[in-house]
């Protein structure tokens, strides 16, 4: 049968039409959410011009696209660092609607929690334009609630590794010292406080109390330009930050600098932040976090957001040859596209990254299944590296120093004790959290950073911020607090 249509056959010119290749590689299919309504939808991961994008369609709101990684080769090659997950001792929810709607953790979650956060309040002593927690009016947890959450963390993990007290601004909670002590009393190995540093710069008695408890201070530090703070934090906080860090050193407390990196604001400061951290005596590491566009944030283009490779390339280009790309290795306990780490031995002018002393991939490549090196201590080295390349690794601790010593002591031939190494090991971590444009169920299912909530659940960090859990729990806790405050004093039953 003749199916031609006269002059239109063959494209209307008499010549056969030619098929064309797409301008992208279809890498995989996953699940995500609509940035408008948060409905769970299919999402395509595509590679185009050596970049990685997520493309998805909501039936109600149409197509969306956002960049995931500015280096497709780095993104694809990270897959070999995907370590088999460790299953938690217990789950708190059942599988009903599918990921990410059953978080608690549910039995479909593929990894235990390496680091748990407790947001002790929603109030803050700043009003930052950039705040993923959208700090403000809401709730303030009681000490009893926090103790119950810590008990639940112990039940879920058996031997919990790290808990971080956050907010809001946790240092303005009157019971924070008692909460830190409660965590230590339960044998949680490392306790951290996530703070903007304002109270640390001003309150002598509070700083003395913290010094006795010895938490690691997870210190908000976005750069070394005043304009950076005016843009991200709403006011010039540079002098306050520098004063707080100096006071931490005087008090004998260790700090990890945590920078929110935003396009057009401070991506050109990542090298300076690292260099500053290497030189400051209170600082044991830096965490560089591309801004996650949830809560309060600046206007942004999802096709131009900062990604992990942008930060790595920035460090390499801005530190005058001190670092190379190969110094940064994906973290295997979470999904390996979520975080990269590096460790440096530093002593004056000596700055030696650990990945130059041994081939990390010989120990942390889980896909090609190569045999470990034949050295008699190979298994111990692998275990040490898995501890360092973990979301539970905390800069400036004896545990981290001991793992560094085990992994590379023979190669470096440094006859130093763990106590010496503790003062000379510096961590660089680059952590990219998901927002509605980049949300990937595959990554969330292996998330090992979770938010503890009073009802016994622990919710993966990116699901908590992106899917709607934060808003639900904030409303619930605010209502409960209101009821407590309205109960008559001295009321008794019976």
C-alpha positions in Angstrom: 0.0 0.0 0.0 1.3 3.5 -0.9 1.6 5.4 2.3 3.3 8.5 0.9 1.6 11.9 0.8 2.7 13.4 -2.4 5.2 16.2 -2.0 5.5 15.7 1.7 7.0 12.2 1.3 10.6 12.2 2.4 10.3 15.5 4.1 8.8 17.3 1.1 12.1 17.5 -0.9 12.3 14.0 -2.3 15.2 13.2 -0.1 14.9 10.7 2.8 14.8 12.1 6.3 17.9 11.5 8.4 17.7 10.5 12.0 19.7 12.6 14.4 21.4 11.7 17.7 20.2 13.4 20.8 22.6 16.0 22.3 22.7 14.1 25.6 23.4 10.6 27.0 20.5 9.0 28.9 22.3 7.8 32.0 19.6 6.5 34.3 16.0 6.7 35.5 15.3 7.5 39.1 12.5 9.1 41.2 12.3 12.7 42.4 9.8 15.3 43.4 8.1 18.2 41.6 9.6 21.6 42.7 6.1 23.1 42.8 3.9 20.5 44.5 6.4 17.9 45.8 4.6 15.1 44.1 6.9 12.1 43.6 7.6 11.7 39.9 10.1 9.9 37.6 13.3 11.8 36.8 15.9 11.3 34.1 19.6 11.7 34.8 21.3 12.9 31.6 24.9 13.7 30.6 25.4 16.7 28.3 28.6 18.5 27.5 30.4 16.8 30.4 27.8 17.9 32.9 25.0 16.0 34.7 21.4 17.2 34.8 18.2 16.0 36.2 15.2 16.3 33.9 11.6 15.5 35.0 8.0 16.2 34.3 5.1 16.8 36.7 1.7 16.1 35.2 0.4 19.3 36.8 3.4 21.7 36.5 5.3 20.5 33.4 9.0 20.0 32.8 11.9 21.0 35.1 15.6 20.7 34.7 18.6 21.4 37.0 22.3 20.7 37.1 23.6 18.0 39.4 27.3 18.0 38.6 29.5 20.2 36.5 31.8 17.2 35.8 30.1 14.1 34.3 33.3 12.1 34.4 33.8 12.7 38.1 30.1 11.9 38.7 30.1 8.6 36.8 33.5 7.4 38.1 32.3 7.9 41.7 30.1 4.8 41.4 32.9 2.4 42.3 33.1 3.9 45.7 29.6 2.8 46.6 30.1 0.7 49.8 27.5 -1.9 50.8 25.3 -0.4 53.4 25.1 -1.3 57.1 21.6 -2.0 58.2 20.4 -0.3 61.5 19.3 -2.4 64.4 15.7 -1.3 64.2 13.3 0.5 61.9 10.6 3.0 63.0 8.1 3.0 60.1 6.6 0.5 57.6 6.8 0.5 53.9 3.4 2.0 52.7 3.7 4.7 50.0 7.3 4.1 49.0 10.4 6.3 49.3 10.5 9.1 50.2 7.1 9.1 51.9 7.7 6.4 54.6 10.8 7.9 56.3 11.5 7.0 59.8 13.7 4.9 58.8 11.7 2.3 56.9 12.9 -1.2 56.0 13.7 -0.1 52.5 16.4 2.3 53.7 19.9 0.9 52.7 22.2 2.5 55.3 22.3 3.1 59.0 22.7 6.7 60.4 26.3 7.8 60.8 25.5 11.2 62.0 22.2 12.2 63.8 21.1 15.8 64.2 18.8 17.1 66.9 17.3 20.5 66.1 16.8 21.7 69.7 14.9 24.9 68.7 13.8 27.0 65.7 14.7 30.4 67.2 17.9 32.2 66.2 19.8 35.3 67.1 20.3 36.1 63.4 17.9 36.4 60.5 19.9 35.1 57.6 18.7 35.4 54.0 20.2 31.9 53.5 18.8 29.4 56.1 17.8 25.9 55.0 16.1 25.5 58.5 14.0 28.7 58.0 14.8 29.6 61.5 12.2 31.7 63.4 9.1 31.2 65.5 8.3 27.5 66.1 9.3 25.3 69.0 12.0 24.7 71.7 12.6 21.1 72.7 12.6 20.2 76.4 15.5 18.3 78.0 13.2 15.4 78.5 12.4 15.3 74.8 16.0 15.3 73.9 16.9 12.6 76.3 14.2 10.4 74.8 15.6 11.1 71.3 19.1 10.2 72.4 17.8 7.0 74.0 16.1 6.1 70.7 19.3 6.8 68.8 21.1 4.3 71.0 18.4 1.7 70.4 18.6 2.2 66.6 22.4 2.2 66.4 23.6 0.2 69.5 26.9 2.2 69.5 26.1 5.6 68.0 28.9 7.5 66.4 28.0 11.2 66.2 25.2 13.5 67.3 25.1 17.1 66.4 23.0 19.7 68.2 21.5 22.2 65.7 18.6 24.6 65.4 17.7 27.4 64.8 20.7 28.5 66.9 21.3 25.8 69.6 23.5 28.0 71.8 20.6 30.2 72.8 18.7 27.2 74.2 19.1 27.3 78.0 19.4 23.5 78.3 22.1 23.0 75.7 24.8 22.1 78.2 22.6 19.6 79.9 21.8 18.1 76.4 25.4 17.8 75.6 26.1 16.0 78.9 23.1 13.7 78.3 24.7 12.6 75.0 28.0 12.0 76.6 26.3 10.0 79.4 24.9 7.7 76.8 28.3 6.9 75.4 27.8 8.7 72.1 31.3 8.9 70.8 31.4 12.4 69.5 29.1 15.4 70.3 29.0 18.5 68.0 27.4 21.9 68.3 26.3 23.6 65.1 26.5 27.4 65.7 26.8 30.8 64.1 29.3 31.7 66.8 27.6 34.9 68.0 27.2 33.8 71.6 30.7 32.3 71.6 32.1 35.7 70.8 30.2 37.5 73.6 29.4 35.2 76.5 32.4 34.2 78.8 30.5 32.0 81.1 28.8 30.1 78.4 32.1 29.5 76.6 33.6 28.3 79.9 30.7 25.8 80.3 31.3 24.5 76.7 35.0 24.1 77.4 34.3 21.8 80.2 32.0 19.6 78.0 34.4 19.6 75.0 32.1 19.3 72.0 33.5 19.9 68.6 32.2 23.3 67.3 30.6 23.1 63.8 31.2 26.7 63.1 29.3 28.7 60.4 32.0 30.5 58.4 31.1 31.6 54.8 34.3 33.5 53.8 36.7 36.3 54.5 34.9 39.2 52.8 32.5 41.4 54.6 30.2 41.5 51.6 29.8 37.7 51.8 28.3 37.9 55.2 26.1 40.9 54.3 24.7 38.8 51.4 24.3 35.4 53.0 23.8 36.4 56.7 22.2 39.8 56.3 24.9 41.7 58.2 28.7 42.1 58.5 29.7 39.3 60.9 33.4 38.9 59.9 34.8 40.4 63.1 32.4 38.4 65.2 33.5 35.2 63.5 37.2 35.9 63.9 36.7 36.8 67.5 34.7 33.7 68.3 37.4 31.5 66.7 40.2 33.1 68.7 38.1 32.6 71.9 37.6 28.9 71.0 41.3 28.5 70.7 41.9 30.1 74.1 39.2 27.9 75.6 40.9 24.8 74.1 37.9 23.9 71.9 38.2 22.5 68.3 36.3 23.9 65.4 35.3 22.8 62.0 34.5 25.7 59.6 31.3 25.2 57.7 30.7 27.4 54.6 27.6 27.8 52.5 28.8 28.3 49.0 26.5 30.2 46.6 27.0 31.0 42.9 28.0 34.6 42.4 28.6 35.2 46.1 31.6 33.2 47.5 32.6 30.4 45.2 35.8 32.3 44.6 36.6 32.1 48.3 36.8 28.3 48.8 40.5 28.3 48.5 40.9 31.2 51.0 38.6 29.4 53.4 40.8 26.3 53.3 44.0 28.3 53.6 42.6 30.2 56.6 41.5 27.0 58.2 45.0 25.4 57.8 46.6 28.4 59.5 44.1 29.0 62.4 45.0 27.0 65.6 41.4 26.3 66.6 40.4 24.9 63.2 40.7 21.1 62.5 38.9 21.0 59.2 36.5 22.7 56.8 33.2 21.6 55.3 32.2 23.3 52.1 28.5 23.0 51.3 26.9 24.2 48.1 23.7 26.1 49.1 20.7 23.8 49.2 17.7 25.8 48.0 15.2 25.0 50.7 13.9 27.1 53.5 15.2 30.7 53.0 17.6 31.2 50.1 18.7 33.8 47.5 17.1 33.8 44.0 18.9 31.1 42.0 19.0 29.4 38.6 18.8 25.6 38.9 20.9 25.3 35.8 23.7 27.3 37.4 23.9 26.1 41.0 27.2 25.2 42.6 28.1 21.5 42.6 30.8 19.4 44.2 33.2 19.5 41.2 32.9 23.3 41.2 34.1 23.4 44.7 36.9 20.9 44.1 38.1 22.8 41.0 37.9 26.0 43.0 40.2 24.7 45.7 42.7 23.4 43.2 42.7 26.7 41.2 42.7 29.1 44.2 45.5 27.5 46.4 48.5 28.0 44.1 49.1 24.3 43.4 48.8 23.1 47.0 46.0 20.7 45.9 45.2 18.5 42.9 41.9 17.0 41.8 43.1 13.5 42.9 43.4 14.7 46.5 39.6 14.4 46.8 37.9 11.0 47.1 34.1 10.2 47.3 32.7 9.1 50.6 31.4 5.5 50.3 29.0 5.2 53.3 26.5 7.6 51.7 25.8 7.6 48.0 29.3 8.6 46.6 28.0 11.5 44.6 26.9 13.2 47.9 30.2 13.9 49.5 34.0 13.9 49.0 36.7 14.1 51.6 40.4 14.7 51.8 42.8 14.5 54.8 46.1 16.5 55.1 49.0 16.2 57.4 50.1 19.7 58.1 53.1 20.9 60.1 54.1 24.5 59.4 54.8 24.7 55.6 54.4 20.9 55.2 51.0 20.1 53.7 50.7 16.5 52.6 47.3 15.1 51.4 46.8 11.5 52.4 45.7 10.4 48.8 49.3 11.0 47.7 50.7 8.5 50.2 48.6 5.5 49.1 46.1 4.6 46.4 42.8 5.1 48.2 40.9 3.4 45.4 42.8 0.1 46.0 40.9 -0.1 49.3 37.7 1.8 48.7 36.7 0.6 45.2 33.8 -1.7 45.8 32.6 -2.3 42.2 35.5 -3.8 40.4 36.1 -6.0 43.4 39.8 -6.0 43.1 41.7 -7.9 45.8 43.2 -5.8 48.5 47.0 -5.1 48.4 49.0 -8.0 49.8 50.5 -6.0 52.7 49.9 -7.8 56.0 48.0 -4.8 57.4 45.8 -4.3 54.3 42.5 -5.1 56.1 43.4 -2.7 58.9 44.2 0.0 56.4 40.9 -0.5 54.6 39.0 -0.3 57.9 40.9 2.9 58.8 40.1 4.5 55.4 36.4 3.6 55.7 36.4 5.4 59.0 38.0 8.5 57.6 35.9 8.5 54.4 32.6 8.4 56.4 30.0 11.0 57.3 30.8 10.1 60.9 34.4 11.3 60.7 34.9 14.3 62.9 38.0 16.5 62.4 40.2 17.0 65.3 39.4 13.9 67.3 41.7 11.2 68.5 39.7 8.6 66.6 40.3 10.4 63.3 44.0 10.8 64.2 44.3 7.1 65.0 42.7 6.1 61.7 45.1 8.4 59.8 48.0 6.9 61.6 46.9 3.4 60.8 46.2 4.2 57.1 49.4 6.1 56.3 51.8 6.0 59.2 54.1 3.4 57.6 54.1 5.3 54.3 54.9 8.6 55.9 57.4 7.2 58.3 56.3 9.7 60.9 57.1 8.4 64.4 54.3 10.5 65.9 51.8 9.7 68.6 48.0 10.0 68.1 48.0 13.0 70.4 50.5 14.7 68.1 48.7 13.8 65.0 45.4 15.1 66.5 46.9 18.6 66.2 48.2 18.1 62.7 45.5 16.3 60.7 43.2 18.5 58.7 40.0 17.4 57.0 38.4 18.9 54.0 34.8 17.7 53.2 32.6 18.9 50.4 28.9 18.0 51.0 26.1 18.6 48.6 22.5 18.4 50.0 19.5 17.8 47.7 16.7 20.3 47.0 13.6 20.0 45.0 15.5 20.4 41.7 18.1 17.7 42.5 16.2 15.4 44.8 17.1 11.8 44.0 15.4 8.9 45.7 18.4 6.7 44.9 20.6 8.9 47.0 18.1 9.4 49.8 17.7 5.6 50.3 21.4 5.4 51.3 21.5 8.7 53.3 23.4 8.3 56.5 22.7 11.8 58.0 19.4 11.9 59.8 17.2 14.2 61.8 16.0 12.7 65.1 12.5 13.7 66.1 10.6 13.2 69.4 8.2 10.6 68.1 11.1 8.1 67.6 11.7 8.5 63.9 15.0 9.5 62.3 14.4 11.1 58.9 17.1 11.3 56.2 18.4 14.9 56.1 17.5 15.7 52.4 14.0 14.1 52.7 13.4 16.1 55.9 14.2 19.4 54.1 12.7 18.8 50.7 9.6 16.6 50.9 7.7 18.3 53.7 8.7 16.6 56.9 10.3 19.8 58.3 7.0 21.7 58.0 4.9 18.9 59.4 7.1 18.3 62.4 7.6 22.0 63.1 3.8 22.6 63.1 3.3 19.5 65.3 5.9 20.5 67.9 4.8 24.1 68.0 1.3 23.0 68.8 2.5 20.7 71.5 4.6 23.4 73.0 1.6 25.8 73.0 -0.5 23.2 74.8 2.2 22.7 77.5 2.5 26.5 78.0 -1.3 26.8 78.4 -1.7 24.0 81.0 -2.6 25.4 84.5 0.4 25.4 86.9 0.1 22.8 89.6 -2.6 20.9 87.8 -2.8 17.3 88.9 -4.9 14.3 88.0 -7.3 12.2 90.1 
